[in-house]
Amino acid sequence: MNALVQTADGLFVVDLETEAILVHEPEEELEPEQPLELGLPRVIATAATGSTVIALVDRRPPLVVSHDAGRTWHEAGGGLPPGRAVAVSPDNPDLVLFAARNRLYLSSDGGRFWRSLAPELPEIKALSWEA
């Protein structure tokens, strides 16, 4: 499973299992995603798969999560730094990627616990899962 990471220095493909950078394409860019209209304040980015919706917000903790398509919310990511982007796996809503300024974090339990990935990247602007 790989992540596509748009940075100030181009597009990187990161293998999330080995935590290795597989490809760097300086001229490539991710297609911009339209943020979901959630009616929440201070939203920076959003991601959704099925009924799981995650909003990256400009506050602490930086994430709010809904497992019922936005009817109810709970906070997540209390130990994470301020965020730049978030992505939920299209195949498994428990797999969530979070991007801080230049580091990726991965959760395999829907955002309850996080682990920092090894690569330090140029300033991150967006991310998604590789199809």
Secondary structure as UniProt FT lines:
FT   STRAND          2..7
FT   TURN            8..9
FT   STRAND          10..15
FT   TURN            16..19
FT   STRAND          20..25
FT   TURN            26..27
FT   TURN            41..42
FT   STRAND          43..49
FT   TURN            50..51
FT   STRAND          52..57
FT   STRAND          63..66
FT   TURN            69..70
FT   STRAND          74..76
FT   TURN            78..79
FT   STRAND          85..88
FT   TURN            93..94
FT   STRAND          96..99
FT   STRAND          103..107
FT   STRAND          115..120
FT   STRAND          124..129
//
